[in-house]
Amino acid sequence: EDQVTQSPEALRLQEGESSSLNCSYTVSGLRGLFWYRQDPGKGPEFLFTLYSAGEEKEKERLKATLTKKESFLHITAPKPEDSATYLCAVRLSPQGGSEKLVFGKGTKLTVNP
Amino acid sequence: NAGVTQTPKFQVLKTGQSMTLQCAQDMNHEYMSWYRQDPGMGLRLIHYSVGAGITDQGEVPNGYNVSRSTTEDFPLRLLSAAPSQTSVYFCASNRQGSSEKLFFGSGTQLSVL
């Protein structure tokens, strides 16, 4: 069964304390991995798309990387405004089936001042 | 641009009642979709549409109906609400050929008693 697993479920950091969030997947027919940010009471907001192993994308303090089996979202010197839930999703094109997007459960990040 | 607008923000129903969640987008996106988000689970696709007059089922379609009479609007109908449909519902839209960059509404929190 296709699965997307995010870890940890929750992460508390002090302002300036860098860390990484993980998204691992066991899927066939991967056609892209995506990161979204979700603030409380809001819908997810698109951050990055990664298509192939070795690819990296950066935006401000965030950098997303992709290997054959997992993706990391690195947060460098985070600020309290980076506090949010970060969602990972993979786009699949399974044999004999239609393309679909599978979301992980998310990692809730809290950055304390 | 308002983006994706969902109404209502909150709703409480009794078991067996029906209602329609409204979704409208002003970005002229071809694709629209409905997701539900439950605690401890990833976003799950309910129904989607690739254009006016065309809809299809997602991962969890039972108990829901959709229609797409215009490009802008994509309402979700609960036919006979059940407690299992208590969830947060998100509408999303995206441009054809950019299925990973979804634009989400701010969600509807639905409780079925």
Chai-1 contact restraints between the chains, C-beta under 6 A:
chainA,res_idxA,chainB,res_idxB,connection_type,confidence,min_distance_angstrom,max_distance_angstrom,comment,restraint_id
A,G32,B,E100,contact,1.0,0.0,6.0,A-B,restraint_1
A,F34,B,E100,contact,1.0,0.0,6.0,A-B,restraint_2
A,K42,B,S106,contact,1.0,0.0,6.0,A-B,restraint_3
A,G43,B,F90,contact,1.0,0.0,6.0,A-B,restraint_4
A,G43,B,F104,contact,1.0,0.0,6.0,A-B,restraint_5
A,G43,B,G105,contact,1.0,0.0,6.0,A-B,restraint_6
A,G43,B,S106,contact,1.0,0.0,6.0,A-B,restraint_7
A,G43,B,G107,contact,1.0,0.0,6.0,A-B,restraint_8
A,P44,B,F104,contact,1.0,0.0,6.0,A-B,restraint_9
A,F46,B,K101,contact,1.0,0.0,6.0,A-B,restraint_10
A,T49,B,E100,contact,1.0,0.0,6.0,A-B,restraint_11
A,R91,B,E100,contact,1.0,0.0,6.0,A-B,restraint_12
A,F103,B,G42,contact,1.0,0.0,6.0,A-B,restraint_13
A,F103,B,L43,contact,1.0,0.0,6.0,A-B,restraint_14
A,G104,B,G42,contact,1.0,0.0,6.0,A-B,restraint_15
A,K105,B,G42,contact,1.0,0.0,6.0,A-B,restraint_16
